[in-house]
């Protein structure tokens, strides 16, 4: 194109003023001397400009022939995607004080547009300057004399522009120290009209993904209210850069893959050019500190608008342990609708999430960290998920299969052999429900998933727990059982249940009986009991209570209920473990001739009409992951007898780091955990962060101020 013969048109409001010139004419425009001069300079001696949008003026350069090109930009799209918007342009520009304007080149026509910025405000913690595009107009730069790199956006559809000064860049993602929640700042180290450099050194990057973003924000939404990107390409544009590779950055681009772990210098370098003229580099300068894998650092869940919690809350999976084939794995069930999408994420945050393609055939599929949303199956329903890693978190895989919840137990039609399936009712207001109505008999039962014991729930109806104790019907009848999966106040997934229509004729309630051992052959004498634990309803024993008490060779003992003498049991009882029917209010029982710890069970098969008991020799021990016997074999403790009402058991040796518990009789029926100052039945594993040599571990059984038996422990070294 011959620029000496370029026609120049200045658009004034709706009227276009066109000026033509020949090779012999001088180009002049009367409406705005500043912009006219700039255009004249570009026409006379500047570069040949292709069609597009440019920013020009003294705020851009003292050289009036310089024109910085803006390029077509991208705006937000559904599911965190991007899309084009007609008439929207963007670029990075080094701006100083002075005037500026935008010009649009279309063939041999140049249209000038601009205007003073009218609004300066923070949106999403981002300072922006917004102005209107007026035909032939110019504006004064809002930026300081020293010069600042800025992001510039022009939108012809709404006739507006936005200038955003860049205070800093940051690198953010699950490959970075702060994950997706907190970026690592890349500070400005030098700046001039010829280039701006941002750099951060000693940045540890892990295997994963990252992006760059400016001023701690992801984008700017100029729409009124929420942007319905599904309906139209809204003016909600990006302040972050990504791409398939680090050398191909675009606004709102894909997460950038980081494969090699290490310590890096990260830089972004701007040089004047078209659009987002910035080059990124990530240069390794050292090795990253080694990370050891701890499954307790991962709480996996299912999240998405295809699930009950939407994109706001997860449906938690259960950690199931270390499998020889699966590796560390988490499992659980979530109800999915046919619409929307879902992902897996860890720890209720976006530092680590998994996406990609996942089918419902139960085949293990490697997912992508930070990958695309997962499409749910076509049929709404309950689905079983497993998330697993065989390489300590370097890669993660998942499976998905159709699932079901059911009830099982002696109270159900299938007994303990076959589940009776429940109906999946879907979710409403974040609560998923499963229900069943039918005839049930007196006895114990539980909830179980997928006709398998891997996931079963018990305990109490208002707080169901994984592998919890059996529930029980006190009387047979027709019941409606509803299991509910929801969230507590802290966002944790909770399981509860309701039982409607049960009979009012409850003839026996085990909660009305707290059995204990009492007598001068025991630690509490005739003043206080050593409590037994209620263990549930057994198909052979009936309701039964179990526990351990240390007995001396002299004196006598009995069993009594509820710390009183309204109901006590006595008679003859041998130490051979044979069940013996005792007498209500019967004679004191003679202890065995050898002092020591003894295990007792008290039970009734006829709702309290008669009571039986057993007595066998007993022991306490410790068991744990890194002890000599692992989780398979106890390390026995020595029974220390009792003094002043306190019974003690102790063991001496090396206590290695890792989880451990107290266990009775080499069996899990009675095990104690939680904390040393308050051991509870079936309590959580205790944890020692570092091994302790020449340790004496002492368990103490005593009474609290209310006469209840309490278990505590000491670790002395």
N, C-alpha and C positions, 0 to 999 in steps of 0.2 A: 504494500500500500504506500502511495506517495503522500507523506504527512504534510508536505507544503501545500497540497491541495485538499487537505482534510477538511470536511465540513464540520462545524461545531454547533451543537444545539444546546442551549441552556433552557431547561424546563422551569418555567415560572408558574406556580400553582397549576392550573389546568392548561394554560396557554403555552405552547412550545415556541421558542424564538430560535429560528434557524439562521445561521450565518454561513454563507458560502464564500469561498475564495479561490482564486486561480493562482497559477505560478507567479504572477506578477503582483498579487495583492498581499498586504500585510494583514494578519489575523488580529482583529480587535473585537472585544465584547464590552458593552457599556454598562452592564448591570452590576458587576461586582469586580472591582479592580484586582483584589487579591487573587481570587480564583481564576480570573481572566488571565492574569500574568502567569500563573502556574501552568494553565493549559497552553498558553502561547509558548512557554519555554519547552513544555513537553513536545508540542507540535514542531517547534523549530529545531530543537537540538536534543531532545530526549530519546529514550528507547522506543522502538516500534512496539506498540501495545496491542496484544491480541484481545479479543472480546473478553469482558469480565468486569469485576468490581475492584477498584483500587482506592487506597487511602493516600492522600497527598497533603502537602503543606509544610510550614516551618516546624510544626510540632513533630514531624516525621524526619525531616532533614533540612539542613541549610541549603542543600543542593535542590533547587526547585525542579530539576528534571527527574528526581527520584519518585517513583510510584510503587508502593508496596501492594502486591496483588493479594486479594482475599480469594479463597476458594470455596466452592460449594460445601456446606457443612452437613452434619448429621444431627438428628434429634432422637429423643427416646421412642422406643417401641415396646409392645407387650413383652412380658417375660424377660425384662432387663435387656432387650435388644436395641437396635438402632435402625433408623430409616431416613431417607432423604426428605427434604422439605423444599418445595419450589421457592426460589427467591431468597433463600437463607445462605449467607456467606460468613466465613470466619477466617481468622489468621492471628499470628503473633506479630506484634509490632513494638519496636523500641520508641517510646514517646517521651518528648520533653515539653517544656512550655512553648507556647505559640499557637497559631491557628492551624486547623486541619479541615479537610473536606473529603468527600467520597466522590469518585467519578465512575461512571458506567460507560464502557466502550462497547458499541454495537456497530460493527462495520465501520463506516465513515462518520458515525455520529458519536459525540461525547456528551453525556448528560451529567451535569454536576448536581450534587445533592448533599445536604448537611444541615447543620444547625447547632445552636448552643445546647449543651446538656442541661436538662431541667431537673432531673432527680438524682440525688446521691444518697444511697441507703445501703444498709446491710440486709442481705437475704441469705439465710442459712450460713451466717457468720462470714459472708463474703461481701466486701465493699464493691459496689458497682456504680457506674455513672451512665445514665440512660438519657437519650435525646431523640428528637424527632428528625426525620429526613425531610428537608424542605428544598424545593427546587432552587438551585444556585446558591444555597446557603453554606456558611462555614461556622465553625465553633472554635472556642479556645480550649486547649488541652487542660484537663483537670489534674494533670500530673505535675510533679515537681521539676524544678530546673535541672536537677542532676540527671534526670532521665530514669525511666522505669520500663521494664518489659511488661507489656499488657496484652491481654486477649481482647480482640475486637470482633464483634458480631454485628452484621447488618441483615435486616429482614425487610425485604421490599413489600411483602404482603401487609404488614402492619405499619410500614413506614417508620421504623425505629432502628436505633443502633444502641449497643451497650459496650462500654469500655470497662474492662476489669483488670486493675493493676495486679501483677503477680508478686506477692510477698515472698513466697517460697514454693518449692515443689516438695513432694514426698513420694517415697516408694512404699507401697502398701500391698498386703496379700498374705496368704498362708505361708509363703516362702520367707516372709520378713519377720523380724522380732515381735512386732505388735499384731501380727495376723491381719485379718480384715477389719479389725476394730480400731487400730491405732497405727498411723503411718510413721515412718522414719524420715525426719526432715532432711531435705537436700537443700542446703543454704546457698545463697548467691555469693560467689567469690570474686567476680569481676563483672563490669558492665560498661558498655560504650555503644555508640551508634554502629560499630562494626561487629558487635557480638556481645552476648551475655552468657556467663558460665555459672551453673549451679553444681555443687559437688558435695558429696558426703563420703567419708572414708571409714574404714573399719566397720562396715555393715555386714552382719552375719546373715547369709541367705541359706535356706534349706531347700530341699526338694519340694516343689510346689508351684505356685503361680503368684504373679504380682502385676501391678499396674502403677502408673504414675498419675498423680493428681495434684492440682494447684490449690493452695490456700485451704487445705484440709476439707475440701468439699468435692462431691461427685458431679454436680451440675447446677444449672440455674433454670428455674421454671418461671417464665414470664406470663403464663396463663393465669386467669382468675380462677382460684380454687384448684382442684385436682385436674391433672391433664389426662383425658381419656385417650391415651395413645392408640387404643384399638379402633377408635372411631375416625381419627384424623391425625395427621403429622403435626402434633402440637409444638408450640415454641417452648419446648423444654430441652435445652441443649446441654452439652457435656463440658465439664472442666477436668476431665480425666483422659488419659491417653493409654491405649493398649494396641494390640495387634498380634498377628500370627507369629511374628518375630520382633525382636527389639529394634530391628532396622526398618520396620514398616509400621510406624506409629500412626494411628488415626484417633479422632475423637470418639470416646466411648467404645474403643476397640476391644477385641477379645483379651482375656487374661493371658499374660505372657508366661510361657513355661520356663521354669528354672530347674535344671536337672542336676548340675554339679554343686554340692554343698561346699561352702567355704566362707572366707572373709573377703569382702569386696570393696572397691572404690566405685561409687555410683555417680554418674554425672549426666547432666543435660546441658547441651550447648546450643544456643540460638545464634543463627546468622541471618541477616536480612535475606528474605526470599519469599516465595509464594506460599500462602496458607500457613500451616503449622510448621514452620521451617525450624525444627528442633531435632537434634540428633542425640540419642541416648547411648550410653555405654556402661557396661558392668564388667569390671576388670578384677580378676581374682588376685589377691595379695597375700593370702594365707589360708590355712586349714581351719575349718569350724570345729568348735569343741564337740566331742562325741556326746551323743544323747543316748541314754539307756531307756528302754521302753518299760512303762508302767501302765498296765491296763486300768488302774484306778484313775488315771488322768483322762479317761475317755468315758463320757456318758452319752451314748448314741441315742438318737431319736428320729422319728419320722415327722417331717414338717411339710406343709404345703396346703394350697386351697382345695386339694382333693381329699384332705384329711380333716378330722374334727376340729383341730386347733388352728386351721388356716396357716397363714405365714407368720402368725404371732407366737405360737406355742407348739412344742414338740409332743409327740406320743413316745414316751421313753421305752427303750429296749432294755432287757436284763442282761448283765454280763454273766455268761455261762461257764467261763473258764478257758483253759488251754487244752485244745483237742489235738490229737496227734496228726490229724489230716487238715482240719480247718485252721489250726492255729488259735490265737485268741479270738473269741467270737461272742457276739451279743445277739440276742434273739428276742422277738416279741411279735405282737399282733396289732394291727391297726386296720380300722375300717376305711376303705377308700371309695369315694364316689367316682362316677364315670367321667366327670368333667374336672378341669383344672390340672394341676401337676403336683409333684412332690419331690423331695430330696431327703437325703440323710444328712444330719449335721451333729457335731459333737458339742457337748457342754452348753447347750442352749445358746450358742453363738455361731458366728459365721467365719471364725478363724479356720475351721476345718469343716468342709461340707463335701458331699459326694453326689455326683450326678452322672448322666449318660443314658444309655439304653439298658433297660432291664425287662426281661420277659417273665411270664408267670409260670414257667415250666420247671422251676426249681433248680435250674442250671446255674452254677456259680459264675458270675460275670464280674470282671475287673471294672470298677468304676473310676471316674476321673475326679481328682480333687478340684473342687470349684467348678465341676462340669455342668452341663446343661440340665435343666429340670427334667425329671423323669415323667413320662406319660403313664397314667394309671391304666389298669386293664379296662376292657370295654364293659365288663359286668361289675356293677357296684357290689361290694361285699367285704367280708373279713379276709385279710391276707396275712400270712406268716412271713416274717422277714428274718434274715440273718445277715449281719455285717461282720466280716472276718478279715484278719491280716495274718499272713504266714511269715512276714519279714519285718515285724516290729514297726509297722506303720508306714513303710515305704510305699506299699501298694495296699489297696483295700478292695475286697470283692463283696458281693451281696447275692442273695437268692430271694426269690419271692414265689410263694405257692398259695393256692386257696387254703383257707383256714376255717376253723370252727371252734366254738366253746361248747362245753357240755358239763353235766354234773355226773358224779360217780360216787359210789359208796354203798354201804349196806342199806341205806335209806332209799336207794334208787332201784329202778327195775332191773338194771344190769349188775347190781352189786358192785364189787370192786373189780370186776372183770371187763365190763363194757360201759362206755359212756352213754348217757342219754343226751342227745344234742339239743342245744338251745337255738332260738331264732335270733339272727342278727337284725336289729331294728334300725341300723344306721345311726346318724348323729344329728342332734339338734342343740343349738346354742353351746357347742363345744363339748357336749356330753354324749358318749357312745353307749348304747345299751344292748344287752342280750337278755332274753327272757325265756322262760318255760313255765307251763302250767301242767300239773299232773298230780297223781296220787303218790305219796311218799309214806314210808313206814318209819317207825321210831328207829333212830340210829344215826351213825356218823356218815358224813359225805363231804365232798370238796368240789371245787371248780377245776376243770382240766381242759387243756387246749389240745386239739389235733389227736385225740385218743392216745395221748402219750404223756409221760410224767415229766418231760423236760420243762414244761411250763404248767404249774398247778398253783392254785391260790387257796389259802385257808387263813385261819386265825380267828378273826371276829368279823361280823358282817359290816361293821362301821370302819374297819381298817384291814382289808384283805392283804396278805403278804405272800410273796413267792415262797413256795414250799412251807407255808404256814400250817399250823396244827389243824386237825380235822374239825369241821363244823358238825353240829348234831341237831336232829329233831328229837325233842323230848316225847313227842307223841305223833302217831301217824295221822294223816289227813290229806286233804287236797290243798295244795299250795301254789302260789304264783311266785316264782323266784326271778328277780331281776338283778343282773350285775351291771354296775355303772362304772365307766372309765372317764375320769375328768381330771381337773387340775386343782392343786391346793393353792394357798395364797402365795407360795413361793414359786409357782410354775412347775412343780413336780407332778408327774402323773400319779394319780391315786385310784385305787380299786375299792369300791364299796358294793354292798348288795342289800336288797330288801326282800323280805319274805312276808307275803300277805296271805291271810286266810288261815293261819295256823290255829289249831284247837286251843281253847282256853283251859282245857282240863290237863294241866301239867301236874303229874303226880310226883315227879322226881326232878330236882334241879341240882346238879353236882356243885354249882356255885354256892349252895347252902352248906357245904362241908369243907372245912379246912383241917385235914388230918395232921397229927404230929405224934412224935415219940416223947414220952415223959416218964420220969422215975429217977431214983437215986443211983441207978446204974448208968444214967446218961449225964451229959454235961450240965443240963439245966436243973437237975434234981427234980423234986416234985413240984417246983415252982413255975417252971417254964418248959414249953415244948420245943422239940426240934422238928420244924415243919417239913412235911412231905409235899411234893409237887403233884398237882392234878395233871394226868397224862392223857386223858380222853376216854373215849368209849371203844373198847376192844371187843372184837367178835366173840372171844372166848372168856375173857376176864370180866367183861362188862365195864362199868365206870371204875377207873382205878387211879390210885395215888401212889407215888414212888419217891424214895429218897434214901439218904444214908445218914446213919448216926453212929457215933463211937460209943461202945458199951464197955464198962468195966466188968470185972469178974464177980463183983459183989453187988448187993442190992437187988433191985427189981425194976421192971418198967411195964408200961401199958401204952395203948394207942388211945388218944382222945380227940374229939372233934371240937373245933372252934374255940380252943383254949379254955374249955370249961368241962364240967363233969356231967352235963346233961346226957351226953353219949360218950361212953368209953368202951373199949374192947379188951378182954383179958382171956386167960386160959393157958393152954399148953401150946408152945410153938417151938419147933426144932429148927436147926440151922441148915437143913438139907434142901431148902427151896420148895418143899412140898406145900401146896395150898392147904391151909387148915382153917376150918370154920371156927371163929372166935365167939365168945359169949359177951353180949352187951352187959356192961357192969361186972364182968367176970373177974376172977382172981388175977393178982399181979403175975406177970410173966417172968420166969427165971432167965437171966442172961446166959449166954454160952460160957463155958469155963475159961475160954481164952479171950483176954481183952483185945479189942480191935474194932475196925470199921465194919459195919454190917449194912447190907442193902435190904430195904423193906418195901413191900407192896401191900396196900390195903385196897380191897375191891368188893364190889357187889354186883351180882348178876340179876338181882330181883328188886332193883330200885330201893335198896336199903332194908328190905325185910331181913336179910341175913348178910353178914360181913365175913370175909375171909382175909387171910394174910399169909405172906411168905417171908422167910428170912434166909439170906445167904451171906457168906463172907464177901467183903467188898474192898475196893481200893480206889484211890484217887491217883491221877497221873497228869502229866502235861503232854501235849501233842501239838505239832506245828510243822510248817512247811520246811524249815531248815534244821529241825531237830534230827537226831540220829535216825529215828523211825519215820520221819516225815509225817504225812497225814494218815499213815497206815498203822503205826505201832506206837503205843504210849510209852513214855518214860515214867516209871512208877515213882510215887512219892512215899515218904515214910510217915506213918500215922504217929503223931506225937501225943496222943491222948488228950485229956482236957484238964484245965486248971482254971479256977475262978469263972467257970461257965463258958470258957472259950476252948473250942476244939481246934487243933492245928495239924496240918499236913505239910511236909517240906521235902525239898529235893535240892541237892547241891551239884553244881557243875557249870559248864559253859552254856549260856543262853545266846544262841545266834540271832542275828538280825532277821526280821521277817515276822509273819503272823503266827500266832499260837493261841492255845486255849487250855483250860482245865477240862478233864473228862473222867468220868467214873466207870469202872468195870470194863475198860477197853471197849466201850460202846457209846454210841451217840445219844442214847435215850436220856442220859443226864450229862449235860456239858454246860460249862459256865464261861461267860465272856463279858465283854463290855468294857469296863474300866476297873483298875485294881481296887479303887475305893468303893466300888459298887458292882460286884459280879452278879449277873442275872442268868437265869436258865435260858439256854439257846442264844445268849448275847453275842454281839459282834466279835470277830477275831480281834485280839489285842496285837499291837504292832511294836516291835523294837527296831529303831532306826539303825543301830549299830550293835555288833556283838558285845556281850559282857562276859568276861572270864571270872571264874571262881565266884559264881553267883549262888546265893541261897534264896530260893523262892519258897515263900510260906503262905499257904492258904489258911484263913481263919474263919471259923463258923461261930457266930455269937448272936446276940440279941440287940435289937434297937430299943429305943425308949418306950415303944409300944408293945414290946414283947414279941415282935416278929423276928424270925430267923433271918440273919443277913450273912452274906458271904463277901469277904474282902481278901486282899492279898498284899504281900510286900515282896519287893525284889531288892535284896541287900547285896552289896558288893564292895 
